[in-house]
Amino acid sequence: MKKSIEIIGFPIISISAGEEIGRVKSIVINPEKGSVDFLTVEHEDWQVSVKAIPFQKIIGIGKYAITVESTHSILDLNEIPIANQLINKKVYIKGAQVMTRVGELVGEITEYYVNETNGQIISVDVTTGDQDSIEVSSEYIITYGENLIILNEEFSTGEVEARNPKEASAPVEIKKSFHFSTTANQERVNDLDRKQDELLEGKQATKNIVNSQGETVVTEGTVLTKTEIDHLKQYGPSVMVELSMNVK
């Protein structure tokens, strides 16, 4: 598997020509499939047009380069409307907030991992409110949104791998596994609720937040306190989701 950071900026080599024909500019995510469908390509000779490689055209993603059969593997975006549609969805994954289906805020995605053979997203790294780093399998992800990733209920009872961010650059990555039984589900929910508070406390709202009746419950510029966060929970998950996506 490959980290996204190990793909972006990589040189693209044409096997038939034996030369570099561009570099990866960005990764195009298909949110319905949970996969990488295209890689956009940049080249100093292309000033106007935007080009991309369908993932299935990639022969290999190695340690130093991505290989394709020839320059014909790189297509103009005008030739592949689906790529344009996916780009316009603006699903980047990194930087997105992660929330459970029941409205508990888990943290923010700092990295994700891709199967270099078929482009499927394998897992994501999430930094929680207390700065733990947990690796969440894509099997828990039910929605890839522009700024928000939603996890299913099974996340509360599954296995989550946690890493100390200080150890992330070490040659040997040490992971701890946490197992949550069904009977411990409420404890897990309470823990997520605490992390949600930690992620929001001290942040500033970047827009007015309204409840289901259209009433403003948070004014733009408000710095969130623990008391205010607890008060806002009475308005339900929709308000908390909207709030988590609009703070800085």
Buried (B, 14 or more C-beta within 10 A) or exposed (E): BBEBEBBBEBBBBBEEEEEEBBBBBBBBBBBEEBBBBBBBBBBEEEEEEBBBBBBEBBEEBEEEBBBBEEBEBBBEBEEBEEBBEBBEBEBBBBEBBBBBBEBBBBBBBBBBBBBBEEBBBBBBBBBBBEEBBBBBBBBBBBBBBEBBBBBBEEBBBBEBBBBBEEEEEEEEEEEEEEEBEEEBEEEBBEBBBBBBBBBBBEBEBBBEBBBEEEEEBBEEEBEBEEEBBEEBBEBEBEBBBBBBBBBE
